[in-house]
């Protein structure tokens, strides 16, 4: 299995789309690349933490590839 991380505005909708993509075996949402360790949704939305909402996508490289996942993105 291979993992790829995609950063976007709202991870819930993106997670749903990736969950249905062929070859994807798992997804996980969270926050990435900010300056604080103690973040929550309100802090991220305020822009004070510098984080992005991300989806980590685990996929089977025999069924799909990164280029196909970029098309989903």
CHARMM-style PDB file with segment names, atoms N, HN, CA, C and O in Angstrom:
ATOM      1  N   UNK     1       0.827  -1.180   0.000  1.00  0.00      PROA
ATOM      2  CA  UNK     1       0.000   0.000   0.000  1.00  0.00      PROA
ATOM      3  C   UNK     1       0.877   1.250   0.000  1.00  0.00      PROA
ATOM      4  O   UNK     1       1.995   1.247   0.515  1.00  0.00      PROA
ATOM      5  N   UNK     2       0.342   2.310  -0.588  1.00  0.00      PROA
ATOM      6  HN  UNK     2      -0.566   2.311  -1.007  1.00  0.00      PROA
ATOM      7  CA  UNK     2       1.047   3.590  -0.694  1.00  0.00      PROA
ATOM      8  C   UNK     2       0.133   4.668  -0.127  1.00  0.00      PROA
ATOM      9  O   UNK     2      -1.090   4.572  -0.228  1.00  0.00      PROA
ATOM     10  N   UNK     3       0.738   5.702   0.476  1.00  0.00      PROA
ATOM     11  HN  UNK     3       1.731   5.780   0.558  1.00  0.00      PROA
ATOM     12  CA  UNK     3      -0.049   6.808   1.021  1.00  0.00      PROA
ATOM     13  C   UNK     3       0.266   8.099   0.281  1.00  0.00      PROA
ATOM     14  O   UNK     3       1.404   8.350  -0.117  1.00  0.00      PROA
ATOM     15  N   UNK     4      -0.772   8.911   0.108  1.00  0.00      PROA
ATOM     16  HN  UNK     4      -1.696   8.707   0.431  1.00  0.00      PROA
ATOM     17  CA  UNK     4      -0.628  10.245  -0.475  1.00  0.00      PROA
ATOM     18  C   UNK     4      -1.482  11.194   0.356  1.00  0.00      PROA
ATOM     19  O   UNK     4      -2.561  10.820   0.813  1.00  0.00      PROA
ATOM     20  N   UNK     5      -1.003  12.420   0.553  1.00  0.00      PROA
ATOM     21  HN  UNK     5      -0.126  12.723   0.181  1.00  0.00      PROA
ATOM     22  CA  UNK     5      -1.735  13.413   1.338  1.00  0.00      PROA
ATOM     23  C   UNK     5      -2.174  14.550   0.428  1.00  0.00      PROA
ATOM     24  O   UNK     5      -1.382  15.085  -0.349  1.00  0.00      PROA
ATOM     25  N   UNK     6      -3.443  14.910   0.536  1.00  0.00      PROA
ATOM     26  HN  UNK     6      -4.086  14.476   1.167  1.00  0.00      PROA
ATOM     27  CA  UNK     6      -4.021  15.982  -0.271  1.00  0.00      PROA
ATOM     28  C   UNK     6      -4.572  17.048   0.665  1.00  0.00      PROA
ATOM     29  O   UNK     6      -5.376  16.751   1.548  1.00  0.00      PROA
ATOM     30  N   UNK     7      -4.135  18.301   0.469  1.00  0.00      PROA
ATOM     31  HN  UNK     7      -3.481  18.542  -0.249  1.00  0.00      PROA
ATOM     32  CA  UNK     7      -4.613  19.416   1.281  1.00  0.00      PROA
ATOM     33  C   UNK     7      -5.647  20.214   0.514  1.00  0.00      PROA
ATOM     34  O   UNK     7      -5.486  20.502  -0.672  1.00  0.00      PROA
ATOM     35  N   UNK     8      -6.712  20.565   1.217  1.00  0.00      PROA
ATOM     36  HN  UNK     8      -6.843  20.331   2.180  1.00  0.00      PROA
ATOM     37  CA  UNK     8      -7.804  21.286   0.566  1.00  0.00      PROA
ATOM     38  C   UNK     8      -8.602  22.057   1.604  1.00  0.00      PROA
ATOM     39  O   UNK     8      -8.246  22.083   2.782  1.00  0.00      PROA
ATOM     40  N   UNK     9      -9.682  22.683   1.160  1.00  0.00      PROA
ATOM     41  HN  UNK     9      -9.971  22.662   0.203  1.00  0.00      PROA
ATOM     42  CA  UNK     9     -10.494  23.502   2.060  1.00  0.00      PROA
ATOM     43  C   UNK     9     -11.244  22.708   3.107  1.00  0.00      PROA
ATOM     44  O   UNK     9     -11.100  22.985   4.297  1.00  0.00      PROA
ATOM     45  N   UNK    10     -12.029  21.742   2.711  1.00  0.00      PROA
ATOM     46  HN  UNK    10     -12.145  21.517   1.744  1.00  0.00      PROA
ATOM     47  CA  UNK    10     -12.851  20.976   3.646  1.00  0.00      PROA
ATOM     48  C   UNK    10     -12.579  19.497   3.435  1.00  0.00      PROA
ATOM     49  O   UNK    10     -12.823  18.965   2.352  1.00  0.00      PROA
ATOM     50  N   UNK    11     -12.073  18.834   4.465  1.00  0.00      PROA
ATOM     51  HN  UNK    11     -11.875  19.266   5.344  1.00  0.00      PROA
ATOM     52  CA  UNK    11     -11.687  17.441   4.257  1.00  0.00      PROA
ATOM     53  C   UNK    11     -12.850  16.458   4.239  1.00  0.00      PROA
ATOM     54  O   UNK    11     -12.711  15.372   3.677  1.00  0.00      PROA
ATOM     55  N   UNK    12     -13.991  16.795   4.833  1.00  0.00      PROA
ATOM     56  HN  UNK    12     -14.104  17.678   5.290  1.00  0.00      PROA
ATOM     57  CA  UNK    12     -15.092  15.813   4.893  1.00  0.00      PROA
ATOM     58  C   UNK    12     -15.617  15.465   3.507  1.00  0.00      PROA
ATOM     59  O   UNK    12     -15.783  14.286   3.196  1.00  0.00      PROA
ATOM     60  N   UNK    13     -15.877  16.444   2.686  1.00  0.00      PROA
ATOM     61  HN  UNK    13     -15.741  17.402   2.939  1.00  0.00      PROA
ATOM     62  CA  UNK    13     -16.385  16.172   1.341  1.00  0.00      PROA
ATOM     63  C   UNK    13     -15.333  15.438   0.511  1.00  0.00      PROA
ATOM     64  O   UNK    13     -15.654  14.502  -0.221  1.00  0.00      PROA
ATOM     65  N   UNK    14     -14.089  15.864   0.629  1.00  0.00      PROA
ATOM     66  HN  UNK    14     -13.828  16.624   1.223  1.00  0.00      PROA
ATOM     67  CA  UNK    14     -13.014  15.219  -0.136  1.00  0.00      PROA
ATOM     68  C   UNK    14     -12.813  13.774   0.308  1.00  0.00      PROA
ATOM     69  O   UNK    14     -12.569  12.896  -0.520  1.00  0.00      PROA
ATOM     70  N   UNK    15     -12.915  13.528   1.603  1.00  0.00      PROA
ATOM     71  HN  UNK    15     -13.114  14.241   2.275  1.00  0.00      PROA
ATOM     72  CA  UNK    15     -12.760  12.162   2.098  1.00  0.00      PROA
ATOM     73  C   UNK    15     -13.812  11.252   1.470  1.00  0.00      PROA
ATOM     74  O   UNK    15     -13.503  10.131   1.064  1.00  0.00      PROA
ATOM     75  N   UNK    16     -15.039  11.726   1.390  1.00  0.00      PROA
ATOM     76  HN  UNK    16     -15.289  12.637   1.720  1.00  0.00      PROA
ATOM     77  CA  UNK    16     -16.120  10.935   0.813  1.00  0.00      PROA
ATOM     78  C   UNK    16     -15.815  10.565  -0.643  1.00  0.00      PROA
ATOM     79  O   UNK    16     -16.043   9.428  -1.055  1.00  0.00      PROA
ATOM     80  N   UNK    17     -15.304  11.517  -1.413  1.00  0.00      PROA
ATOM     81  HN  UNK    17     -15.119  12.441  -1.078  1.00  0.00      PROA
ATOM     82  CA  UNK    17     -14.981  11.259  -2.819  1.00  0.00      PROA
ATOM     83  C   UNK    17     -13.827  10.262  -2.929  1.00  0.00      PROA
ATOM     84  O   UNK    17     -13.893   9.330  -3.730  1.00  0.00      PROA
ATOM     85  N   UNK    18     -12.770  10.450  -2.132  1.00  0.00      PROA
ATOM     86  HN  UNK    18     -12.717  11.208  -1.482  1.00  0.00      PROA
ATOM     87  CA  UNK    18     -11.641   9.516  -2.181  1.00  0.00      PROA
ATOM     88  C   UNK    18     -12.045   8.122  -1.714  1.00  0.00      PROA
ATOM     89  O   UNK    18     -11.558   7.127  -2.252  1.00  0.00      PROA
ATOM     90  N   UNK    19     -12.929   8.036  -0.720  1.00  0.00      PROA
ATOM     91  HN  UNK    19     -13.325   8.844  -0.283  1.00  0.00      PROA
ATOM     92  CA  UNK    19     -13.369   6.721  -0.242  1.00  0.00      PROA
ATOM     93  C   UNK    19     -14.006   5.890  -1.349  1.00  0.00      PROA
ATOM     94  O   UNK    19     -13.942   4.661  -1.310  1.00  0.00      PROA
ATOM     95  N   UNK    20     -14.618   6.539  -2.337  1.00  0.00      PROA
ATOM     96  HN  UNK    20     -14.670   7.537  -2.369  1.00  0.00      PROA
ATOM     97  CA  UNK    20     -15.297   5.835  -3.425  1.00  0.00      PROA
ATOM     98  C   UNK    20     -14.408   5.612  -4.640  1.00  0.00      PROA
ATOM     99  O   UNK    20     -14.831   4.962  -5.596  1.00  0.00      PROA
ATOM    100  N   UNK    21     -13.187   6.135  -4.627  1.00  0.00      PROA
ATOM    101  HN  UNK    21     -12.843   6.663  -3.851  1.00  0.00      PROA
ATOM    102  CA  UNK    21     -12.288   6.008  -5.781  1.00  0.00      PROA
ATOM    103  C   UNK    21     -11.728   4.586  -5.877  1.00  0.00      PROA
ATOM    104  O   UNK    21     -11.365   3.996  -4.860  1.00  0.00      PROA
ATOM    105  N   UNK    22     -11.655   4.038  -7.080  1.00  0.00      PROA
ATOM    106  HN  UNK    22     -11.950   4.517  -7.907  1.00  0.00      PROA
ATOM    107  CA  UNK    22     -11.107   2.698  -7.269  1.00  0.00      PROA
ATOM    108  C   UNK    22      -9.667   2.612  -6.758  1.00  0.00      PROA
ATOM    109  O   UNK    22      -8.852   3.502  -7.001  1.00  0.00      PROA
ATOM    110  N   UNK    23      -9.375   1.531  -6.051  1.00  0.00      PROA
ATOM    111  HN  UNK    23     -10.037   0.808  -5.853  1.00  0.00      PROA
ATOM    112  CA  UNK    23      -8.026   1.285  -5.560  1.00  0.00      PROA
ATOM    113  C   UNK    23      -7.717   1.887  -4.212  1.00  0.00      PROA
ATOM    114  O   UNK    23      -6.689   1.561  -3.619  1.00  0.00      PROA
ATOM    115  N   UNK    24      -8.576   2.758  -3.706  1.00  0.00      PROA
ATOM    116  HN  UNK    24      -9.411   3.023  -4.188  1.00  0.00      PROA
ATOM    117  CA  UNK    24      -8.353   3.369  -2.391  1.00  0.00      PROA
ATOM    118  C   UNK    24      -8.800   2.382  -1.317  1.00  0.00      PROA
ATOM    119  O   UNK    24      -9.919   1.871  -1.358  1.00  0.00      PROA
ATOM    120  N   UNK    25      -7.917   2.120  -0.360  1.00  0.00      PROA
ATOM    121  HN  UNK    25      -7.008   2.535  -0.327  1.00  0.00      PROA
ATOM    122  CA  UNK    25      -8.229   1.154   0.690  1.00  0.00      PROA
ATOM    123  C   UNK    25      -8.579   1.816   2.017  1.00  0.00      PROA
ATOM    124  O   UNK    25      -9.221   1.193   2.864  1.00  0.00      PROA
ATOM    125  N   UNK    26      -8.166   3.075   2.212  1.00  0.00      PROA
ATOM    126  HN  UNK    26      -7.646   3.581   1.525  1.00  0.00      PROA
ATOM    127  CA  UNK    26      -8.469   3.780   3.464  1.00  0.00      PROA
ATOM    128  C   UNK    26      -8.228   5.275   3.277  1.00  0.00      PROA
ATOM    129  O   UNK    26      -7.444   5.694   2.426  1.00  0.00      PROA
ATOM    130  N   UNK    27      -8.918   6.066   4.091  1.00  0.00      PROA
ATOM    131  HN  UNK    27      -9.555   5.726   4.783  1.00  0.00      PROA
ATOM    132  CA  UNK    27      -8.679   7.505   4.145  1.00  0.00      PROA
ATOM    133  C   UNK    27      -8.661   7.940   5.604  1.00  0.00      PROA
ATOM    134  O   UNK    27      -9.253   7.294   6.469  1.00  0.00      PROA
ATOM    135  N   UNK    28      -7.979   9.032   5.857  1.00  0.00      PROA
ATOM    136  HN  UNK    28      -7.498   9.557   5.155  1.00  0.00      PROA
ATOM    137  CA  UNK    28      -7.915   9.594   7.209  1.00  0.00      PROA
ATOM    138  C   UNK    28      -7.823  11.104   7.071  1.00  0.00      PROA
ATOM    139  O   UNK    28      -7.062  11.598   6.239  1.00  0.00      PROA
ATOM    140  N   UNK    29      -8.579  11.847   7.864  1.00  0.00      PROA
ATOM    141  HN  UNK    29      -9.198  11.447   8.539  1.00  0.00      PROA
ATOM    142  CA  UNK    29      -8.562  13.302   7.788  1.00  0.00      PROA
ATOM    143  C   UNK    29      -7.825  13.883   8.987  1.00  0.00      PROA
ATOM    144  O   UNK    29      -7.710  13.254  10.040  1.00  0.00      PROA
ATOM    145  N   UNK    30      -7.325  15.111   8.793  1.00  0.00      PROA
ATOM    146  HN  UNK    30      -7.419  15.621   7.938  1.00  0.00      PROA
ATOM    147  CA  UNK    30      -6.651  15.803   9.883  1.00  0.00      PROA
ATOM    148  C   UNK    30      -6.153  17.163   9.440  1.00  0.00      PROA
ATOM    149  O   UNK    30      -6.554  17.685   8.400  1.00  0.00      PROA
ATOM    150  N   UNK    31      -5.273  17.725  10.249  1.00  0.00      PROA
ATOM    151  HN  UNK    31      -4.947  17.301  11.094  1.00  0.00      PROA
ATOM    152  CA  UNK    31      -4.700  19.035   9.974  1.00  0.00      PROA
ATOM    153  C   UNK    31      -3.190  18.877   9.801  1.00  0.00      PROA
ATOM    154  O   UNK    31      -2.573  18.042  10.462  1.00  0.00      PROA
ATOM    155  N   UNK    32      -2.598  19.677   8.915  1.00  0.00      PROA
ATOM    156  HN  UNK    32      -3.100  20.356   8.379  1.00  0.00      PROA
ATOM    157  CA  UNK    32      -1.169  19.532   8.640  1.00  0.00      PROA
ATOM    158  C   UNK    32      -0.491  20.882   8.460  1.00  0.00      PROA
ATOM    159  O   UNK    32      -1.109  21.873   8.071  1.00  0.00      PROA
ATOM    160  N   UNK    33       0.811  20.881   8.759  1.00  0.00      PROA
ATOM    161  HN  UNK    33       1.313  20.077   9.074  1.00  0.00      PROA
ATOM    162  CA  UNK    33       1.740  21.964   8.425  1.00  0.00      PROA
ATOM    163  C   UNK    33       1.526  23.277   9.157  1.00  0.00      PROA
ATOM    164  O   UNK    33       1.961  24.321   8.671  1.00  0.00      PROA
ATOM    165  N   UNK    34       0.884  23.259  10.290  1.00  0.00      PROA
ATOM    166  HN  UNK    34       0.531  22.411  10.686  1.00  0.00      PROA
ATOM    167  CA  UNK    34       0.693  24.485  11.048  1.00  0.00      PROA
ATOM    168  C   UNK    34       1.796  24.719  12.053  1.00  0.00      PROA
ATOM    169  O   UNK    34       2.732  23.929  12.173  1.00  0.00      PROA
ATOM    170  N   UNK    35       1.667  25.825  12.775  1.00  0.00      PROA
ATOM    171  HN  UNK    35       0.907  26.467  12.677  1.00  0.00      PROA
ATOM    172  CA  UNK    35       2.676  26.201  13.758  1.00  0.00      PROA
ATOM    173  C   UNK    35       2.315  25.780  15.182  1.00  0.00      PROA
ATOM    174  O   UNK    35       3.119  25.968  16.096  1.00  0.00      PROA
ATOM    175  N   UNK    36       1.129  25.216  15.389  1.00  0.00      PROA
ATOM    176  HN  UNK    36       0.476  25.063  14.647  1.00  0.00      PROA
ATOM    177  CA  UNK    36       0.689  24.859  16.733  1.00  0.00      PROA
ATOM    178  C   UNK    36       0.379  23.375  16.825  1.00  0.00      PROA
ATOM    179  O   UNK    36      -0.022  22.748  15.844  1.00  0.00      PROA
ATOM    180  N   UNK    37       0.570  22.820  18.019  1.00  0.00      PROA
ATOM    181  HN  UNK    37       0.895  23.329  18.816  1.00  0.00      PROA
ATOM    182  CA  UNK    37       0.249  21.413  18.252  1.00  0.00      PROA
ATOM    183  C   UNK    37      -1.176  21.222  18.773  1.00  0.00      PROA
ATOM    184  O   UNK    37      -1.745  20.138  18.641  1.00  0.00      PROA
ATOM    185  N   UNK    38      -1.741  22.248  19.352  1.00  0.00      PROA
ATOM    186  HN  UNK    38      -1.279  23.128  19.460  1.00  0.00      PROA
ATOM    187  CA  UNK    38      -3.044  22.145  20.026  1.00  0.00      PROA
ATOM    188  C   UNK    38      -4.157  22.751  19.175  1.00  0.00      PROA
ATOM    189  O   UNK    38      -4.803  23.712  19.592  1.00  0.00      PROA
ATOM    190  N   UNK    39      -4.379  22.202  18.006  1.00  0.00      PROA
ATOM    191  HN  UNK    39      -3.854  21.422  17.667  1.00  0.00      PROA
ATOM    192  CA  UNK    39      -5.365  22.791  17.104  1.00  0.00      PROA
ATOM    193  C   UNK    39      -6.714  22.098  17.240  1.00  0.00      PROA
ATOM    194  O   UNK    39      -6.815  20.929  17.611  1.00  0.00      PROA
ATOM    195  N   UNK    40      -7.723  22.859  16.930  1.00  0.00      PROA
ATOM    196  HN  UNK    40      -7.641  23.809  16.630  1.00  0.00      PROA
ATOM    197  CA  UNK    40      -9.072  22.338  16.805  1.00  0.00      PROA
ATOM    198  C   UNK    40      -9.706  23.020  15.603  1.00  0.00      PROA
ATOM    199  O   UNK    40      -9.106  23.901  14.988  1.00  0.00      PROA
ATOM    200  N   UNK    41     -10.905  22.612  15.279  1.00  0.00      PROA
ATOM    201  HN  UNK    41     -11.393  21.896  15.779  1.00  0.00      PROA
ATOM    202  CA  UNK    41     -11.562  23.126  14.083  1.00  0.00      PROA
ATOM    203  C   UNK    41     -11.674  24.651  14.087  1.00  0.00      PROA
ATOM    204  O   UNK    41     -11.410  25.292  13.070  1.00  0.00      PROA
ATOM    205  N   UNK    42     -12.056  25.227  15.205  1.00  0.00      PROA
ATOM    206  HN  UNK    42     -12.270  24.707  16.032  1.00  0.00      PROA
ATOM    207  CA  UNK    42     -12.230  26.685  15.289  1.00  0.00      PROA
ATOM    208  C   UNK    42     -10.908  27.417  15.063  1.00  0.00      PROA
ATOM    209  O   UNK    42     -10.872  28.442  14.383  1.00  0.00      PROA
ATOM    210  N   UNK    43      -9.837  26.896  15.626  1.00  0.00      PROA
ATOM    211  HN  UNK    43      -9.866  26.063  16.179  1.00  0.00      PROA
ATOM    212  CA  UNK    43      -8.521  27.530  15.460  1.00  0.00      PROA
ATOM    213  C   UNK    43      -8.067  27.450  14.007  1.00  0.00      PROA
ATOM    214  O   UNK    43      -7.540  28.421  13.465  1.00  0.00      PROA
ATOM    215  N   UNK    44      -8.267  26.304  13.383  1.00  0.00      PROA
ATOM    216  HN  UNK    44      -8.695  25.515  13.824  1.00  0.00      PROA
ATOM    217  CA  UNK    44      -7.885  26.141  11.976  1.00  0.00      PROA
ATOM    218  C   UNK    44      -8.703  27.085  11.102  1.00  0.00      PROA
ATOM    219  O   UNK    44      -8.151  27.754  10.228  1.00  0.00      PROA
ATOM    220  N   UNK    45     -10.010  27.144  11.328  1.00  0.00      PROA
ATOM    221  HN  UNK    45     -10.459  26.601  12.038  1.00  0.00      PROA
ATOM    222  CA  UNK    45     -10.869  28.016  10.520  1.00  0.00      PROA
ATOM    223  C   UNK    45     -10.520  29.485  10.686  1.00  0.00      PROA
ATOM    224  O   UNK    45     -10.705  30.274   9.759  1.00  0.00      PROA
ATOM    225  N   UNK    46     -10.015  29.863  11.858  1.00  0.00      PROA
ATOM    226  HN  UNK    46      -9.865  29.222  12.611  1.00  0.00      PROA
ATOM    227  CA  UNK    46      -9.670  31.271  12.093  1.00  0.00      PROA
ATOM    228  C   UNK    46      -8.405  31.676  11.350  1.00  0.00      PROA
ATOM    229  O   UNK    46      -8.156  32.864  11.142  1.00  0.00      PROA
ATOM    230  N   UNK    47      -7.602  30.686  10.948  1.00  0.00      PROA
ATOM    231  HN  UNK    47      -7.804  29.721  11.117  1.00  0.00      PROA
ATOM    232  CA  UNK    47      -6.336  30.965  10.280  1.00  0.00      PROA
ATOM    233  C   UNK    47      -5.188  31.202  11.240  1.00  0.00      PROA
ATOM    234  O   UNK    47      -4.054  31.414  10.809  1.00  0.00      PROA
ATOM    235  N   UNK    48      -5.463  31.171  12.532  1.00  0.00      PROA
ATOM    236  HN  UNK    48      -6.384  30.999  12.882  1.00  0.00      PROA
ATOM    237  CA  UNK    48      -4.443  31.470  13.539  1.00  0.00      PROA
ATOM    238  C   UNK    48      -3.385  30.383  13.667  1.00  0.00      PROA
ATOM    239  O   UNK    48      -2.280  30.658  14.135  1.00  0.00      PROA
ATOM    240  N   UNK    49      -3.693  29.177  13.270  1.00  0.00      PROA
ATOM    241  HN  UNK    49      -4.591  28.954  12.891  1.00  0.00      PROA
ATOM    242  CA  UNK    49      -2.757  28.067  13.446  1.00  0.00      PROA
ATOM    243  C   UNK    49      -1.894  27.811  12.217  1.00  0.00      PROA
ATOM    244  O   UNK    49      -0.835  27.193  12.326  1.00  0.00      PROA
ATOM    245  N   UNK    50      -2.325  28.272  11.062  1.00  0.00      PROA
ATOM    246  HN  UNK    50      -3.185  28.775  10.973  1.00  0.00      PROA
ATOM    247  CA  UNK    50      -1.573  28.042   9.830  1.00  0.00      PROA
ATOM    248  C   UNK    50      -1.704  26.643   9.269  1.00  0.00      PROA
ATOM    249  O   UNK    50      -0.936  26.262   8.385  1.00  0.00      PROA
ATOM    250  N   UNK    51      -2.643  25.881   9.753  1.00  0.00      PROA
ATOM    251  HN  UNK    51      -3.266  26.191  10.471  1.00  0.00      PROA
ATOM    252  CA  UNK    51      -2.837  24.507   9.291  1.00  0.00      PROA
ATOM    253  C   UNK    51      -3.728  24.455   8.043  1.00  0.00      PROA
ATOM    254  O   UNK    51      -4.505  25.370   7.769  1.00  0.00      PROA
ATOM    255  N   UNK    52      -3.589  23.367   7.309  1.00  0.00      PROA
ATOM    256  HN  UNK    52      -2.958  22.623   7.532  1.00  0.00      PROA
ATOM    257  CA  UNK    52      -4.491  23.051   6.202  1.00  0.00      PROA
ATOM    258  C   UNK    52      -5.248  21.783   6.566  1.00  0.00      PROA
ATOM    259  O   UNK    52      -4.718  20.918   7.262  1.00  0.00      PROA
ATOM    260  N   UNK    53      -6.477  21.672   6.099  1.00  0.00      PROA
ATOM    261  HN  UNK    53      -6.908  22.375   5.534  1.00  0.00      PROA
ATOM    262  CA  UNK    53      -7.216  20.425   6.260  1.00  0.00      PROA
ATOM    263  C   UNK    53      -6.724  19.465   5.177  1.00  0.00      PROA
ATOM    264  O   UNK    53      -6.608  19.841   4.011  1.00  0.00      PROA
ATOM    265  N   UNK    54      -6.439  18.227   5.570  1.00  0.00      PROA
ATOM    266  HN  UNK    54      -6.533  17.921   6.517  1.00  0.00      PROA
ATOM    267  CA  UNK    54      -5.881  17.257   4.631  1.00  0.00      PROA
ATOM    268  C   UNK    54      -6.602  15.917   4.721  1.00  0.00      PROA
ATOM    269  O   UNK    54      -7.234  15.588   5.725  1.00  0.00      PROA
ATOM    270  N   UNK    55      -6.485  15.160   3.640  1.00  0.00      PROA
ATOM    271  HN  UNK    55      -5.971  15.427   2.824  1.00  0.00      PROA
ATOM    272  CA  UNK    55      -6.934  13.780   3.601  1.00  0.00      PROA
ATOM    273  C   UNK    55      -5.730  12.926   3.238  1.00  0.00      PROA
ATOM    274  O   UNK    55      -5.087  13.150   2.213  1.00  0.00      PROA
ATOM    275  N   UNK    56      -5.426  11.946   4.080  1.00  0.00      PROA
ATOM    276  HN  UNK    56      -5.949  11.763   4.913  1.00  0.00      PROA
ATOM    277  CA  UNK    56      -4.382  10.975   3.778  1.00  0.00      PROA
ATOM    278  C   UNK    56      -5.078   9.784   3.119  1.00  0.00      PROA
ATOM    279  O   UNK    56      -5.972   9.173   3.703  1.00  0.00      PROA
ATOM    280  N   UNK    57      -4.661   9.471   1.917  1.00  0.00      PROA
ATOM    281  HN  UNK    57      -3.934   9.968   1.442  1.00  0.00      PROA
ATOM    282  CA  UNK    57      -5.287   8.412   1.121  1.00  0.00      PROA
ATOM    283  C   UNK    57      -4.318   7.237   1.019  1.00  0.00      PROA
ATOM    284  O   UNK    57      -3.187   7.391   0.557  1.00  0.00      PROA
ATOM    285  N   UNK    58      -4.767   6.079   1.449  1.00  0.00      PROA
ATOM    286  HN  UNK    58      -5.685   5.954   1.824  1.00  0.00      PROA
ATOM    287  CA  UNK    58      -3.986   4.852   1.282  1.00  0.00      PROA
ATOM    288  C   UNK    58      -4.560   4.116   0.076  1.00  0.00      PROA
ATOM    289  O   UNK    58      -5.765   3.882  -0.018  1.00  0.00      PROA
ATOM    290  N   UNK    59      -3.664   3.757  -0.845  1.00  0.00      PROA
ATOM    291  HN  UNK    59      -2.685   3.947  -0.768  1.00  0.00      PROA
ATOM    292  CA  UNK    59      -4.149   3.110  -2.072  1.00  0.00      PROA
ATOM    293  C   UNK    59      -3.254   1.963  -2.490  1.00  0.00      PROA
ATOM    294  O   UNK    59      -2.081   1.891  -2.124  1.00  0.00      PROA
ATOM    295  N   UNK    60      -3.841   1.067  -3.267  1.00  0.00      PROA
ATOM    296  HN  UNK    60      -4.794   1.126  -3.565  1.00  0.00      PROA
ATOM    297  CA  UNK    60      -3.146  -0.087  -3.811  1.00  0.00      PROA
ATOM    298  C   UNK    60      -2.566   0.310  -5.168  1.00  0.00      PROA
ATOM    299  O   UNK    60      -3.324   0.561  -6.105  1.00  0.00      PROA
ATOM    300  N   UNK    61      -1.233   0.371  -5.295  1.00  0.00      PROA
ATOM    301  HN  UNK    61      -0.617   0.167  -4.534  1.00  0.00      PROA
ATOM    302  CA  UNK    61      -0.623   0.815  -6.553  1.00  0.00      PROA
ATOM    303  C   UNK    61      -0.843  -0.155  -7.719  1.00  0.00      PROA
ATOM    304  O   UNK    61      -0.544   0.183  -8.864  1.00  0.00      PROA
ATOM    305  N   UNK    62      -1.355  -1.343  -7.441  1.00  0.00      PROA
ATOM    306  HN  UNK    62      -1.598  -1.617  -6.511  1.00  0.00      PROA
ATOM    307  CA  UNK    62      -1.687  -2.260  -8.529  1.00  0.00      PROA
ATOM    308  C   UNK    62      -3.074  -1.970  -9.098  1.00  0.00      PROA
ATOM    309  O   UNK    62      -3.427  -2.479 -10.162  1.00  0.00      PROA
ATOM    310  N   UNK    63      -3.862  -1.152  -8.393  1.00  0.00      PROA
ATOM    311  HN  UNK    63      -3.575  -0.738  -7.529  1.00  0.00      PROA
ATOM    312  CA  UNK    63      -5.214  -0.831  -8.848  1.00  0.00      PROA
ATOM    313  C   UNK    63      -5.368   0.612  -9.314  1.00  0.00      PROA
ATOM    314  O   UNK    63      -6.243   0.913 -10.125  1.00  0.00      PROA
ATOM    315  N   UNK    64      -4.524   1.504  -8.807  1.00  0.00      PROA
ATOM    316  HN  UNK    64      -3.812   1.260  -8.148  1.00  0.00      PROA
ATOM    317  CA  UNK    64      -4.583   2.912  -9.184  1.00  0.00      PROA
ATOM    318  C   UNK    64      -3.204   3.521  -8.979  1.00  0.00      PROA
ATOM    319  O   UNK    64      -2.299   2.864  -8.466  1.00  0.00      PROA
ATOM    320  N   UNK    65      -3.047   4.771  -9.379  1.00  0.00      PROA
ATOM    321  HN  UNK    65      -3.783   5.305  -9.796  1.00  0.00      PROA
ATOM    322  CA  UNK    65      -1.769   5.442  -9.180  1.00  0.00      PROA
ATOM    323  C   UNK    65      -1.999   6.888  -8.757  1.00  0.00      PROA
ATOM    324  O   UNK    65      -3.129   7.374  -8.719  1.00  0.00      PROA
ATOM    325  N   UNK    66      -0.907   7.552  -8.444  1.00  0.00      PROA
ATOM    326  HN  UNK    66       0.011   7.157  -8.475  1.00  0.00      PROA
ATOM    327  CA  UNK    66      -0.980   8.931  -7.948  1.00  0.00      PROA
ATOM    328  C   UNK    66      -1.637   9.849  -8.981  1.00  0.00      PROA
ATOM    329  O   UNK    66      -2.416  10.728  -8.611  1.00  0.00      PROA
ATOM    330  N   UNK    67      -1.344   9.664 -10.247  1.00  0.00      PROA
ATOM    331  HN  UNK    67      -0.712   8.950 -10.548  1.00  0.00      PROA
ATOM    332  CA  UNK    67      -1.927  10.511 -11.292  1.00  0.00      PROA
ATOM    333  C   UNK    67      -3.445  10.384 -11.308  1.00  0.00      PROA
ATOM    334  O   UNK    67      -4.144  11.384 -11.472  1.00  0.00      PROA
ATOM    335  N   UNK    68      -3.968   9.172 -11.140  1.00  0.00      PROA
ATOM    336  HN  UNK    68      -3.401   8.359 -11.007  1.00  0.00      PROA
ATOM    337  CA  UNK    68      -5.420   8.974 -11.093  1.00  0.00      PROA
ATOM    338  C   UNK    68      -6.016   9.641  -9.868  1.00  0.00      PROA
ATOM    339  O   UNK    68      -7.115  10.191  -9.940  1.00  0.00      PROA
ATOM    340  N   UNK    69      -5.316   9.605  -8.747  1.00  0.00      PROA
ATOM    341  HN  UNK    69      -4.423   9.158  -8.688  1.00  0.00      PROA
ATOM    342  CA  UNK    69      -5.805  10.264  -7.533  1.00  0.00      PROA
ATOM    343  C   UNK    69      -5.771  11.778  -7.686  1.00  0.00      PROA
ATOM    344  O   UNK    69      -6.628  12.472  -7.138  1.00  0.00      PROA
ATOM    345  N   UNK    70      -4.805  12.294  -8.414  1.00  0.00      PROA
ATOM    346  HN  UNK    70      -4.109  11.730  -8.859  1.00  0.00      PROA
ATOM    347  CA  UNK    70      -4.798  13.742  -8.686  1.00  0.00      PROA
ATOM    348  C   UNK    70      -6.017  14.148  -9.499  1.00  0.00      PROA
ATOM    349  O   UNK    70      -6.551  15.241  -9.317  1.00  0.00      PROA
ATOM    350  N   UNK    71      -6.456  13.281 -10.388  1.00  0.00      PROA
ATOM    351  HN  UNK    71      -6.022  12.392 -10.536  1.00  0.00      PROA
ATOM    352  CA  UNK    71      -7.677  13.563 -11.154  1.00  0.00      PROA
ATOM    353  C   UNK    71      -8.893  13.624 -10.214  1.00  0.00      PROA
ATOM    354  O   UNK    71      -9.781  14.456 -10.400  1.00  0.00      PROA
ATOM    355  N   UNK    72      -8.930  12.755  -9.223  1.00  0.00      PROA
ATOM    356  HN  UNK    72      -8.209  12.079  -9.072  1.00  0.00      PROA
ATOM    357  CA  UNK    72     -10.004  12.784  -8.230  1.00  0.00      PROA
ATOM    358  C   UNK    72      -9.930  14.081  -7.446  1.00  0.00      PROA
ATOM    359  O   UNK    72     -10.949  14.718  -7.182  1.00  0.00      PROA
ATOM    360  N   UNK    73      -8.714  14.468  -7.074  1.00  0.00      PROA
ATOM    361  HN  UNK    73      -7.886  13.950  -7.288  1.00  0.00      PROA
ATOM    362  CA  UNK    73      -8.498  15.688  -6.319  1.00  0.00      PROA
ATOM    363  C   UNK    73      -8.985  16.905  -7.081  1.00  0.00      PROA
ATOM    364  OT1 UNK    73      -8.879  18.027  -6.585  1.00  0.00      PROA
TER     365      UNK     73
END
